[in-house]
């Protein structure tokens, strides 16, 4: 079924979800050292424009937040430290739950106004989830999890899953 041309054309003209003047550029993904905290093991990813790497102090702060603060996240998963703008960061924690569901907790830090990462507020019914760059990691991790689900799911298979990381263009 194709959309009503009048609605479709109106949406494209007035609210297609892309800001006027937006120019899309690729970012890079860099896999890092695993986070191994009580109750949770997370693959680590940094995501940023190639010309704007993550400051070491922000990386340390984010990793410290995940290892020192109590997390609701449990089990196996991955964390993404995403430099969105010059000084705005998302720290996204995702774990595999109920066999095949990806659960998520999102923290953020907005420049010097915030000394620590805090839980990102998510009011309203229609919420943001993943951006186009983060989806590259989600796709890789979904495929890695499928391979784990099809395995013996023993310690050796879990180690294979843990070693299956992505680095490259997003």
Buried (B, 14 or more C-beta within 10 A) or exposed (E): EEEEEEEEEEEEEEEEEEEEEEEEEEBBBBBBEBBEBEEBBBBBBBBBEEEEEBEEEBBEBBBEBBBEEEBEBBEBBBBBBBBBEEBEBBBBBBBBBEEEEBBBBBBBBBEEEEEEBEEBEEEEEEEEEBBEBBEBBBEBBEEBBEEBEEEEEEEEBBEBBBEBBBEEEB
